[in-house]
């Protein structure tokens, strides 16, 4: 009997040789958004010799990320990221990931995060003092937000003031991100030991990052800067079954993941938030009015955060329009089924968070900035339509930390300054591993 033929979804064909690779590489965010609208729910395309499924139906995303999550591991992009981050929470799998997640989870408990509030204020106040000297001038807020969030992650997660390392980390991060992106785009993945330009770029950035992280670990081992932060907890945590503790390599992988992933994505959101405040005067005035009502002349405290509903909705709308993590990739370990389409083991699945956040089926006038969308918004019901922190069991461990950080920073900057975007065209973004401002964001700080 003839075996039943695999039923493939429709999709763009592209070149006989490269498939859709060139269009995908040129602008992956635009690529996913364009073709997900032309081929709703699911599409299939080829990039050189690899075939990919792009899913944009919430039920399909929930199946892959939650209901049958054990059948899916991080895709090929994460294998390249692993060259830099090692076996951290972002890239590890299976029982090892679950063990590491359990060890790290206590540091992100709401009570622990609340203890970081004043440190976040201190870091932001340092930026405010610097900006006071630039009042009335144009300022590129993207590198400034990178500097701020790096300082916050250093103080709160590592109990160290990392602003002295900001330039080194920024340069090293640029090398590793751009180098890794080139590896992802290349049809030939040369072994990491081959000294070609891409590998040398990544290794140079990795070396600088390792020097900083291992230096912090070494100081902790010697009893310096022991303040009950995340690194202290990871160093002291014992496996409940074996009693083993993490070695320096394991600590390095987890800290580097948090150190880098924990500041870059937040800096991107804050940069776009300031752009909106500088280009949408009505939004600026609305938030200023709320601050006057809620905080008034009191000292800004953590108790005010729950009352700043307009600010929280504003942040959610920024993340809807400008999600830093614009896509998720998974690899099927075994065969599976998505709707009428059977999947083979080894199928590459792509999910565009940017498209889900800007799909007209789910959001009326998605191109319009409208924070009121999140008034009485059911986050649980829409967990796979709105997912700035991912979805399922591997949702970002630092989501509550990031939300409080963005609230604190924006409240303090709103109280200190007004912003004006005076360029003729909106800022562009570039979709690398994250979707970041391409040429920065220039704002007049008044």
N, C-alpha and C positions, 0 to 999 in steps of 0.2 A: 504494500500500500504506500502511495506517495505521501511523504511527510508534509504537514501543513506549512505553507510558506510564511515566513515572518512578516507581520504587517507593520510597515514603517509609517510614521507620521510624515506629512508633507513638509517641505522646506525649500529654501533657496539652494540652487545648485552651484553657481559660481564657475570658476575655471576648471577645466578638466584635470589640471595638474595641482593647483593650490586649493581648489574648492573655494571656500569663503574666507580663507586665511587672511588675505590682504585687507579686506574690508573690516574684518574682526580686529586686526592689529591696529588699524588706523584709529578706530574709536570704538572700543568694545561696549561702552555704555550705550552709545547711539545705535550700534548694531543690534543689541538685544532688544532695545525699545522698539526699533523699527520693525523687526521681523516678528516679534511677539504680538504686535498688532496685526500684521498681515496673516499670521498663522496662529490664531488664538489657542490657548490652553497648552499646546505642545507642538514643537517643531523639531525637525532633525536636519542637521547640516554636516558637511565635511570640511575639515581643515587639514590639508595635506592628507595623511593616511589615517587620521583619527576622525571618528564620527561622534557627534554630540547631540544630546537631547536638551532642549531648553523648555522648561515647564513654567507655566504662568497661571495655573489654576490652583487656588488655595488648597483644595483637597489633595492635589498631587503633591504640593509642597509639604503638607502635613504628613502625608504618607511617608515621604522620603526622610523628613527631618524628625518625625516623632513616632508615628505608628509602627513603622518598620525600620526604625533608625539603625538597628543592629546589622541590617543588611548593607549598610552604606558607610563607607569610610571617606575621609577627605580625599579630594581628587588630585590630579597631577600638579596643579598649581601649588598646593600645599607641600608637595614633595620638594619643590624648589625652595619654598620658604623655609622648610626644615633645614636646609643647608646653613641658614643663619641662626634660626631660633632653636634648633635642636628638638628635643622631645618635650617641649613645653605644652601647656594646656591647649594652645591653638592648634598644634600639629600632631600630638600624640593620639593613640587609639586604644580601644579595648580596656582591659583590666588596668593597664598602666595609667591610662588617662583617668579612669574612675578613681584610682588610688590618689593620684595627684590632686584631682578636683576636691576630694574629701579633705585632704590635708590643707588646701588653700581656702576652702569655704568659710571657716570661722572668721578669717580676717575681713570678710566682706559682709558679716552680719551687720544689721542696721545699727545695733548699739556700738559696734566698733567704728563704723563709718561716721557716726555722730561725733566721735572723738576727733575726727579729722577737720571738723568745721572751722575751728579757729586757725589751724595751719593753712587752710585754703584761703582764709581772709588775709593772713599775713603775706602770703605769696602774691596775692592780687594787689595788696596795698603797695608792695614794692614796685609793681608795674605802674601803678597810678603815680607814684612819686617820680618815676622816670618820664612818664608821659606829660606830667605837669611842665617839664622843660621843653616839650614839643607842642604845647598848646597853640592852636592856630595854624599848625603845619599839617601837610599830608604825611601819613604814616602807613607803611605796609603792615597791616595787622596780622597777616598770616605768620610770618616768622616771630612776631611778638607773642602770639598765642602759643606757638610751639615752645618758646622760651618759658612762658608762664606755666603751661601744663607739665613741662619737664621738671620745673622746680617743685610743683605740687606733688608729682609722683615721687620725687626724691624725698621730700619732707615727710609725706604720709606713709609711703610704702617702705622706705628704706631709712627713715630717720636721719637723712643727711641732706644738706643743702647742695643741690646739684647744678646750680646756675653756672658755677665755674666750669662745668663740663659741657655746657649747652652748645657751644660752637663745635666742639669735637664730636659730640653726639649727632648734631644736625648734619655735619659733613659726612660722618660715617653712615648715618641713616640714608642719606641721599645715595651714597655709593651702593649700599646693599639693596635698596629698593629698586634703583634704576638697573643695577646689574642683574638682579633677580628677574625683573621684568623682561630684560633682553633674553635671558635663558628661557623664560616661559614662551616668548614669541618665536624663538628659534626652532626650526624643524629638527635640528640635530642638537641633542643635549650632550655635549662633550663631558666626560668624567670631570669631577671637580678638581682633580689633581693636574689636569692639563692646563698649562699656563697661558691660555689665550686671554685676550683683553677682558672679556666678560668675567671669567673666573678670577682674574687678578683684581678687578674692581671690587667684586664681592668679598674676596679674601682680605683686601686692604681695610674695608669698612668693618668686617667681622673682627679683625685683629684689634682695632681701636675700641670697639664695643666690649670685647672680652677683657681688655686691659682695665676698663673702668669697672665692669661688673665683678671680676675676680678680685679687684682691689677692695671693693666694698665687702665682699665675702671674707677676705683675709682679715680686714679690720674687725669684723664681727667675731671671727674665730679667736681673736686676741682679746676679746672682751670689750672692744670699743664700740660706742654707739648702740648699746643694747637697750632698746626702749620699748620692747613688746610690739614691734612692727611686723609686717608680713614676713620679712626675711628671718627675723628672730623666731617666729612661730614655725616657719618651715624648717629651720635648723633644729629646733627642739622637738618637732613632731616625730612620733614613732609609729611605725606600721603596727596595727593592732594584732596582726597574725605573727609577724616575724620579729618585731621590736627594733627593726632596722631604721636608721635615719638616712636622710639624703646625703649623698656625697657632693663635692663641690660642683661636679658637672651637672647633676640634677638641679641643684640650687641655681646654677647659672642659667639653665634653660628656662626655668620658671620665672626667675627675676627678669631676665632679658625680655621675655614675652610680655610681662606686665609693664616693665620699664618703657618699652617702645610702643607696644599696642595700646598701652594705657594712657599715652599722652598724645600720640599723633592724631588718632581719630577724634578725640575731644577737641583738639586744637582746630581741626578742620571745621567742625560744627560751630565752634565759637567764632571763627573767622566769617563764616557765612551769616551767622546771627548778627554780627556787627555790620556787615554789608546791608542786611535788611533794615537795621536801625538807621543806617545812613541814607537809604534810598526810599524808605517808606515812613514818612514823617508821622503819619497817623498811628503807626504801630509804636513808634518811639513815644508819642504823647500818651498813648493808652497805657503803656507800661510805667511811664513816669507818674501818671495819675494813680495807678494801683500802688506804687511804692509810697506815695504821699499818704494814701489811706491806711496801708497796712503797717509800714515801718514808721512813717511820720518822723518825729524827732527822737525816737527811741534808738538805742544801740542795736544794730542789726544782729539778730540772734537766730539760731536754728529753728526756734519755734515759729518764726515768721514764714518759713518755707511752705508749709502746708496751706497757708492763706494766700499765697501768690499764685492763684490759679491761672490768671492771664499769662503770666510769665512761663508757667509750666506748659500751657497750650502753645505758646509761642515757640518754645524749644522743640516740642514735638513736631510742629509744622516745619521748622527749619530742617529737622532730621527726615521729614517726609520728602521734602523737595531736594535735599542735598545729603543723602545717606553716604557717609564716608566708605563703608563697606558695601559697595554697590552690587556685589554678586557673591554667590555661594556655589561651590562645586562639590559633587559627591561621585563616588565610584561604586557601582553595584558589585557586591561580593558574590551573589548568587542571582539566578534568574528571578524576575519579579513581574508584576503587571501594573500598569498605570492606565486606568480606564480600559479601553479596548486594545491597548497596545502592550504586547509582551516585551519584556526587556531581557536581553541576554546578560549573563554574568560578565562583568567587565564594562558594562555600559557607562558612559560618561554623562552625568546629569549636571546641568547648569541652571541656576535660579537667579534671576535678575531682581534684586531688591529694588533697584532704581525703577525698573518697569512696574513692579507691583505697587510702588508708591505713587506712580504717575499714570496708572491705567485708568482711562475715563470710565471703565465699567464699575470701578470702585470709588472713584473720587470725582465729584462734579467740578468741572473747570480746574483740572489738576495743575495747570500752569499758573494759576493765581494763588498768591500767598494769602491763606485764610486760616488763622489759628482757631477760629470758632468751630472748625471741623471737629476739634477734640473736646468740645463741651459735651459732657455725658457720653463720651466715646467708650464703647465696650472693647477694652483691650484684649480680653480673653477670647471673645467671639471673633475678633479680627486679627488674631495672633499671627496668621499666615498671609495677611494682606499688608499689615503694617508691622515691620520687623527690623527696626534699625539696629537692634542688638542680636539679630539672628533669631532662631526659633528651635523648639524642641529641647531635649536634655542638654545640648551643647550651647544654649543661649549664653551670651557673654556673662562671665562671672562678675564683672565689674559694672554692670548696668546701673545699679543704684548709686554706686560711687560716682559714676560719670554724671548722672543726673544732678546730684547735689553739687558737684563741682561746677557744672555749667550754670546752675542757679546762683551760686555764690559769686562767681566771676561776673555774670551779667548784672546782678543787683549792684555790686560795688562800682562797676564801670558806668552804669546808668546814673548812679548818684553823683559821679564825679565829672562826667563829660557828656557832651552831645556829639553826634557824628554826622558827617556829610559826605556823600559819595558824589564827586563832581566830574568823574570821567564820562565820556559820551556814550560808551557802550558797556554793557554788563561784564563783569569778570568772567573769564573762561575757566573751565576745569579740565583736568587731564586725568583720565582713568588709568592709573597704574595698578599696583596692588590695592591701593585705596584711591578714591576719587578726590583729588585735592585741587586747590586753586592753581591754575597753570602759571600765571605770572604774578602771583600775589594779589592782594586786595588793598588798593590805596584809598584811605579815608582821611578826610580832614577832621582832626580831633579838636573840638572847641571846649 
